[in-house]
Amino acid sequence: MKYYYVYILHCSDNLTHTGITDNLSASYIAHQQGIDSRSFTYERRPIKLLFHQSFETIEQAIYFENKIKDWSEKKKRALAFGKLDLFQILTECKAVTQLDEENVICAPSVNHTQEYSM
């Protein structure tokens, strides 16, 4: 069975790159070696693989990739490091912030942010 992968890369400038592929190792090598000079990661090497998730259909993978591409760096790192408590907080915070007309700011504590920083 063929699988499709959504992955998150950590770049040398502390940004992340989210992508989709049907060959995770080949994509990682291409990003690491800078095969495509137009790639987001080209001038941000070296990179590290933070996270990957396999899917049985390309449609599932595309849906998931599109979802997480819009996430904050903190939320992506929470997913990558399995910190679902922080992930939940970030998800709730985004919902509260979007719904609140008074612009209430909801953010994790400083200790959590420092714990997950790269």
N, C-alpha and C positions, 0 to 999 in steps of 0.2 A: 504494500500500500504506500502511496506517495503522501508525504506530509508537507505542510507549509508552516513556516516559522515566522513569528513576530519576535523581533529582538530589540534590545536597548543597549546601545554602546555608550560608554563613558569616554569622553574626549579629553585630550591633554589640557584644554582650557576650562575644564569642569562643566561643559555643556553635555547634553546627551543627544544622541541620534537614534531615532526609532525607524526600523525598516522591516521589510517583509522579504522572504526568500523561500525557495524550495531546496536550497543547499546551504545550510548554515555555515559550514566550515569554509566553503568557497567564498561566501560573502564576507566572512570575517577576514580572510586572507586578502581579498581585494581591497577592503577598507584599510587594513593594516599596511599594505604595500603601496597604497595610493595609486591604484590602477587607473581610476577616473579622476582627472584633475578638476572636474566639475562637481565632484561629490562634496557634501557638507563636511565630511571628515578629512578631506584631502590635506588641509592645512592645520588640522587639529590632532594629528597623530603624535605619539602613539595612542591607540585606543584600547579599551578593555571591554569585554563582553560582560554586561551586568545582569542580563536577564534574557531568557528566551522561552517561548511557549509554542508548542506544536498544535496544529489544527489539521483535521482531516479534509477540509474543503478550503479552496481559495477564498470563497465568500466569507467564511468564518474568520479567516486570517485578516482579510481586508477590513472587515467590520471592527475587529479588535484593534488593529493598527490605527485606524481612523479615530477610534475612541481615545487611545492613549497619546496620540500625537498632540492632542489639545491639552493634555495634562501639564501641570507645573513640573519643574525639575524635582521638587520635593516629593510630589506624589509618585512620580516615576521611580525615584529611589526607594520610596516606601514599598512599592510593589517589588522591586528588584531584590531588596534585602529581606523580604518576608515580614516586614513590620506592619502587619495588618491593622494594628491598633492606630498607628500613625496614618496609615492609608485611609482608615475609616474617618478619622478626624479631618483629614484634608478633604475628603469627599463631602462630609457634612458641612464643613466651612464654606466650600464653594457654593453649595446649595443655599446656605443661610445668606451669604453675601449677595448672591444673585436675586434672592427674593426680598431682601431687606431694603426698603426705600431710604432708610436713614444711613446707609453705608456702614453698618456695623462690621468691624473687622474681626475675623475669627482666625486665629493662627495657633499652631502648636507652641508649647512652651519652649523657651530657649534651650533647655536641656535636651529635648527631643531633637531640635534642629541641629545642635552640635553633635549629637550622637550619630546622626545619619549623614553629616557632611562628608565630602570626599577630600 
